[in-house]
Amino acid sequence: MPERQSSRKDAIRNREAVLAAADALFRRRASPEDITMADVAAAAGVGKGTLFRAFGDRAGLLRALYEARLEPIREAIEAGPPPLGPGTPPQDRVRALLDAVLCFKLDNGLLALALEDSGSDSSPYRADHYERWHRLLRAVLEQIPGLTDSDFTAHALLAATRADLVEHLAGERGIPRERMREQLAGFVAKVLAPGPRPGGIVEE
């Protein structure tokens, strides 16, 4: 029993060291493609075998790091106060959720880019993280009276927060963070406004 507990503690320490090393690498490197499992193992001071046993592959490591960084937002969504928490009016919550996605990708650009490139069958729309955001957004949209296509509308709204688009707007075009947040809020307001809209239709 003591040996088993010691082994479990070692595994937890190794996992924490790997996530910390991967986090530091993704914050420093200019391109997510530059970061390999060997880089992460060396930075964490563990063998590559330890890395693969803990996370399976590079995509598994990316998902674990994403989940660790997203935890505060997830807690706010599940049990927090408005505007992210479940007690928020649906239209306000949709705006807050998308703002949270945008800010997360602005703060975690390389990780978001790498993760969106690692979806199942090379499709980011089949990735677990995307499907979770889509299910949540669709469920909130379904609470808005008159909205007739919450599934498509959720996809369309999330498309405005794709990591490659966020990187293009913030990096290549140099749009300031607060301006991007304002533009996204304006776009969401137009999509959810009463009256006909492409895809999702909100009737008077």
Secondary structure, 3 states (H helix, E strand, C coil): CHHHHHHHHHHHHHHHHHHHHHHHHHHHCCCHHHCCHHHHHHHHCCCHHHHHHHHCCHHHHHHHHHHHHHHHHHHHHHHCCCCCCCCCCHHHHHHHHHHHHHHHHHHCHHHHHHHHCCCHHHCHHHCHHHHHHHHHHHHHHCCCCCECCHHHHHHHHHHCCCHHHHHHHHHHCCCCHHHHHHHHHHHHHHHHCCECCCCCCECC
